[in-house]
């Protein structure tokens, strides 16, 4: 019989159960969710996402100030609601043609380029679509010709800049001169009258009390906003304008995309040519003079960076409306065009200065000074 005492067997340890989490109060969850949402919205407002909204609110404030100036200088006119409504429609109709050109210009500038030939393209497309041979195909033939001429001239600009490696400023400046010369040659320096009733009625007719030109402007702006903000083409445009080399390394065909941007600008010029021909019921080589300056200025005022990579269609539209409102304000007060041009020049300079000295940079400078003072 063995005297060895039996070794006690170790009792297996029970696995540690995870601590049960306390019950969650739905009210506290809702409060936390609200705090997170408000923090996200606050960070969006303070971040880059809110910059566009801040600029647009600033532009709306400028518009309100202009209306206030008009109400103070002409209280008898602004006291009549019918006159105010008709004046608003007149401003929108005045801004419609330049607004369509500005949409295309905004894409080009965001993509890192510039197009000085938009006014000449409008003139060439308008003259080409009002020749006797083109008018023999009717209104559809005139519209088709204007759009094709605009796209083709824009493609030539894009090919020269993308594959010919010309500086956009030089290439489009050369196209400005060439397109004006070709328009003068086609029209023999004469005004070509449009005989199409359909084309001429575009500027004369209204739908639900609003001119058709305003509807065309609205359709182009909506289409431009969707393309820029909701499509791959728009995201690539911002990428190409922000950093072309990084966009190329990311797989974007920068040259082809740049060429397409100028074709898009030409398409907008073709649409504007039809609208302007409808307003004047004729076309000539000198039409749309200095439209390139108005379009560039409106885009800059709307917050589009001249160096590319940033810009909004809504901001550009507000810039166009501000310019049209200033023109209207000067007209009803009987001021000269020279004074109007000087004010516009001052606004352009102020807009560029604001771009260089961003509000964010000022706040950062103030914060840095505050930290230095505290230490």
C-alpha positions in Angstrom: 0.0 0.0 0.0 1.5 3.2 -1.0 1.8 6.0 1.5 2.0 8.7 -1.1 -0.5 11.4 -0.5 -2.6 12.2 -3.5 -1.6 15.5 -5.1 -4.5 18.0 -5.0 -5.8 18.6 -8.5 -5.9 22.3 -9.4 -9.3 23.6 -10.0 -9.6 25.1 -13.4 -10.0 28.9 -13.3 -13.3 30.2 -14.6 -12.9 32.4 -17.6 -13.3 36.0 -16.9 -16.6 37.2 -18.3 -16.5 40.6 -19.9 -18.0 43.2 -17.7 -21.4 44.0 -18.7 -21.7 47.5 -20.1 -24.1 49.7 -18.3 -27.3 50.4 -20.0 -27.2 53.2 -22.5 -29.5 56.0 -22.0 -31.1 57.0 -25.4 -31.3 60.6 -24.2 -27.6 60.7 -23.6 -26.9 59.1 -27.0 -29.0 61.7 -28.7 -27.2 64.5 -26.9 -23.8 63.0 -27.9 -24.9 62.6 -31.5 -26.1 66.2 -31.5 -22.8 67.4 -30.1 -20.9 65.4 -32.7 -23.1 66.7 -35.5 -22.7 70.3 -34.3 -18.9 69.8 -34.0 -18.8 68.4 -37.5 -20.8 71.3 -38.9 -18.7 73.8 -37.0 -15.5 72.2 -38.3 -16.9 72.2 -41.8 -17.8 75.9 -41.5 -14.3 76.7 -40.2 -12.5 74.5 -42.6 -12.0 74.6 -46.4 -15.6 73.4 -47.0 -17.1 76.5 -45.6 -14.9 78.9 -47.5 -17.1 78.8 -50.6 -20.2 79.4 -48.4 -18.6 82.4 -46.7 -17.6 83.9 -50.0 -21.1 83.5 -51.5 -22.6 85.1 -48.3 -20.2 88.0 -48.7 -21.3 88.4 -52.4 -24.9 88.3 -51.4 -24.1 91.0 -48.8 -22.5 93.1 -51.6 -25.7 92.7 -53.7 -27.8 93.8 -50.8 -25.6 96.9 -50.3 -26.0 97.8 -54.0 -29.7 97.5 -53.8 -29.6 99.7 -50.7 -27.6 102.3 -52.6 -30.2 102.2 -55.4 -33.1 102.6 -52.9 -31.4 105.6 -51.3 -30.5 107.3 -54.6 -33.8 106.5 -56.4 -36.5 106.0 -53.7 -39.3 106.8 -56.1 -38.4 104.0 -58.4 -37.6 101.4 -55.7 -40.9 102.2 -54.0 -42.8 100.7 -56.9 -42.9 96.9 -56.7 -43.8 96.4 -60.4 -40.7 98.5 -61.3 -38.5 96.6 -59.0 -39.6 93.2 -60.4 -39.1 94.4 -64.0 -35.7 95.8 -63.0 -34.7 92.5 -61.5 -35.7 90.8 -64.8 -33.8 93.4 -66.8 -30.6 92.8 -64.7 -30.9 89.0 -65.1 -31.4 89.4 -68.9 -28.4 91.8 -69.0 -26.3 89.2 -67.2 -27.5 86.2 -69.2 -25.0 86.3 -72.2 -21.9 87.1 -70.1 -23.1 84.6 -67.5 -23.1 81.7 -70.0 -19.6 82.7 -71.1 -18.4 83.0 -67.5 -19.5 79.4 -66.8 -17.0 78.1 -69.4 -14.4 80.6 -68.2 -14.7 79.3 -64.7 -13.9 75.8 -65.8 -10.8 77.0 -67.7 -9.5 79.1 -64.8 -10.1 76.3 -62.2 -8.2 74.0 -64.5 -5.2 76.4 -64.3 -5.7 78.2 -67.7 -7.1 81.4 -69.1 -9.1 82.1 -72.2 -8.8 85.6 -73.7 -10.6 84.7 -76.9 -14.1 84.1 -75.6 -15.4 87.4 -77.0 -13.9 86.8 -80.4 -15.3 83.2 -80.4 -18.8 84.6 -79.7 -18.4 87.1 -82.6 -17.1 84.4 -85.0 -19.9 81.9 -84.1 -22.5 84.7 -84.4 -21.3 85.8 -87.8 -20.9 82.3 -89.1 -24.4 81.3 -88.1 -26.0 84.3 -89.8 -24.5 83.9 -93.2 -27.0 83.5 -96.0 -25.9 80.0 -96.7 -26.3 79.0 -93.0 -29.7 80.7 -92.6 -31.0 78.7 -95.6 -31.0 75.6 -93.2 -33.3 77.3 -90.8 -33.0 77.9 -87.1 -31.7 74.4 -86.3 -28.9 74.9 -88.9 -28.0 78.3 -87.3 -27.8 76.8 -83.7 -25.9 73.8 -84.9 -23.4 76.0 -86.7 -22.8 78.3 -83.8 -22.2 75.4 -81.4 -19.9 73.6 -83.8 -17.9 76.7 -84.5 -17.5 77.4 -80.8 -16.4 73.9 -80.0 -14.0 73.7 -82.9 -12.3 77.0 -82.0 -12.1 75.9 -78.4 -10.5 72.6 -79.5 -7.9 74.6 -81.5 -7.1 76.6 -78.3 -6.8 73.4 -76.3 -4.6 71.6 -78.8 -2.2 74.6 -79.0 -2.0 74.8 -75.2 -1.9 71.1 -74.3 0.1 69.5 -77.2 1.8 72.6 -78.6 2.9 73.7 -75.1 2.0 77.3 -75.7 1.3 79.5 -72.8 -2.6 79.9 -72.5 -2.2 83.7 -72.4 -0.3 83.8 -75.7 -2.4 81.1 -77.5 -5.8 82.6 -76.6 -4.5 86.1 -77.4 -3.5 85.0 -80.8 -6.9 83.3 -81.3 -8.6 86.5 -80.2 -7.0 88.4 -83.1 -7.4 85.6 -85.6 -11.1 84.9 -84.8 -12.0 88.6 -85.0 -10.2 88.8 -88.4 -12.0 85.7 -89.7 -15.3 87.1 -88.5 -14.7 90.4 -90.3 -13.6 88.5 -93.4 -16.7 86.3 -93.5 -19.1 89.2 -92.9 -17.2 91.6 -95.2 -17.2 94.0 -92.2 -21.0 94.3 -92.5 -23.8 93.6 -90.1 -25.6 90.4 -91.0 -29.3 90.5 -90.1 -31.0 87.4 -88.8 -34.1 86.5 -90.7 -35.1 83.5 -88.5 -38.2 84.3 -86.5 -37.4 81.5 -84.0 -33.9 82.9 -83.3 -35.1 86.5 -83.0 -38.0 85.5 -80.6 -35.6 83.9 -78.1 -34.8 87.3 -76.6 -38.3 88.7 -77.0 -40.5 85.9 -75.5 -41.2 85.2 -71.9 -42.4 82.1 -70.1 -44.4 82.7 -66.9 -43.3 86.3 -67.1 -39.6 85.4 -67.2 -37.5 85.9 -70.3 -36.3 82.8 -72.1 -32.7 84.1 -71.9 -32.9 83.8 -68.1 -34.0 80.2 -68.4 -31.1 79.5 -70.7 -28.7 81.1 -68.2 -30.2 79.0 -65.4 -29.9 75.8 -67.4 -26.3 76.4 -68.2 -25.5 77.3 -64.6 -27.2 74.2 -63.2 -25.5 72.0 -65.8 -22.1 73.6 -65.0 -22.6 73.1 -61.2 -23.5 69.4 -61.7 -20.5 68.8 -64.0 -18.1 70.5 -61.6 -19.4 69.1 -58.3 -20.9 65.8 -59.1 -18.9 64.2 -61.9 -15.4 62.8 -62.4 -14.7 65.5 -65.0 -15.2 68.2 -62.4 -13.0 66.5 -59.8 -10.3 66.0 -62.4 -10.6 69.7 -63.3 -9.9 70.8 -59.7 -7.0 68.3 -59.5 -5.4 69.4 -62.7 -5.7 73.1 -61.7 -4.4 72.5 -58.2 -1.3 70.4 -59.1 -0.9 69.2 -62.7 2.1 66.9 -61.8 0.2 65.2 -59.0 -2.8 64.8 -61.3 -0.6 63.2 -63.9 0.9 60.8 -61.4 -2.6 59.9 -60.3 -3.4 58.7 -63.8 -5.2 61.7 -65.2 -4.5 62.5 -68.8 -3.7 66.2 -68.1 -3.3 67.2 -71.8 -6.5 65.7 -73.0 -8.4 67.1 -70.0 -7.0 70.6 -70.6 -8.1 70.4 -74.3 -11.6 69.4 -73.3 -11.8 72.4 -70.9 -11.2 74.8 -73.7 -13.7 72.9 -75.9 -16.2 73.4 -73.1 -15.5 77.1 -73.0 -16.0 77.2 -76.8 -19.4 75.4 -76.4 -20.5 78.1 -73.9 -19.4 80.8 -76.4 -21.5 79.1 -79.1 -24.6 79.2 -76.8 -23.8 82.9 -76.0 -23.5 83.7 -79.7 -27.1 82.5 -80.3 -28.4 84.5 -77.3 -26.5 87.7 -78.4 -27.7 87.3 -82.0 -31.2 86.9 -80.8 -30.9 90.1 -78.7 -29.6 92.2 -81.6 -31.4 90.2 -84.4 -28.1 90.5 -86.2 -24.4 89.7 -85.9 -21.2 91.5 -86.7 -17.4 91.0 -86.1 -17.3 93.7 -83.4 -20.0 92.1 -81.2 -19.1 90.7 -77.7 -16.3 93.2 -77.4 -14.3 92.8 -74.1 -16.5 89.9 -72.9 -13.4 88.1 -71.9 -12.6 90.8 -69.3 -16.2 90.7 -67.9 -16.1 86.9 -67.7 -12.6 86.8 -66.0 -13.6 89.6 -63.6 -16.9 87.9 -62.6 -15.1 84.6 -62.0 -12.4 86.3 -59.8 -15.0 88.2 -57.8 -16.9 84.9 -57.3 -13.8 83.4 -55.6 -12.1 81.5 -58.5 -8.4 81.4 -58.0 -6.4 82.7 -60.9 -3.7 80.1 -60.1 -6.4 77.3 -60.5 -7.6 74.5 -58.3 -10.5 76.4 -56.7 -13.7 78.0 -57.7 -17.5 77.7 -57.7 -20.1 78.2 -60.4 -22.5 79.8 -57.9 -19.8 82.4 -57.0 -19.2 83.2 -60.6 -22.9 83.7 -61.2 -23.1 86.1 -58.3 -20.1 87.9 -59.7 -21.9 88.4 -63.0 -25.1 89.6 -61.3 -23.0 92.1 -59.2 -21.5 93.5 -62.4 -24.9 93.7 -64.1 -26.4 95.4 -61.0 -23.6 98.0 -61.0 -24.3 98.7 -64.7 -28.0 99.0 -64.0 -27.4 101.3 -60.9 -25.2 103.6 -63.0 -27.8 103.7 -65.8 -30.8 104.7 -63.6 -28.7 107.4 -61.9 -27.5 108.8 -65.2 -23.8 108.3 -64.6 -21.3 107.9 -67.4 -19.9 104.7 -68.7 -16.4 105.9 -67.9 -17.2 106.2 -64.2 -18.8 102.7 -64.4 -15.6 101.2 -65.9 -13.5 102.9 -63.2 -15.6 101.4 -60.5 -15.4 97.9 -62.1 -11.7 98.2 -62.3 -11.5 99.0 -58.6 -13.7 96.1 -57.8 -11.5 93.7 -59.8 -8.4 95.0 -58.0 -10.1 94.7 -54.6 -11.1 91.1 -55.4 -7.6 90.1 -56.3 -6.2 91.7 -53.2 -8.8 89.8 -51.1 -7.6 86.6 -52.7 -4.0 87.3 -51.8 -4.8 88.2 -48.2 -7.2 85.5 -47.3 -9.3 85.9 -44.1 -7.9 82.7 -42.9 -4.3 84.0 -43.1 -5.3 87.0 -41.0 -6.9 84.8 -38.4 -3.8 82.6 -38.3 -1.6 85.7 -37.9 -3.8 86.9 -35.0 -3.6 83.5 -33.4 0.1 83.4 -33.7 0.5 86.8 -32.1 -1.8 85.8 -29.3 0.3 82.7 -28.6 3.5 84.8 -28.6 2.0 87.3 -26.2 0.9 84.5 -23.9 4.3 82.9 -23.7 
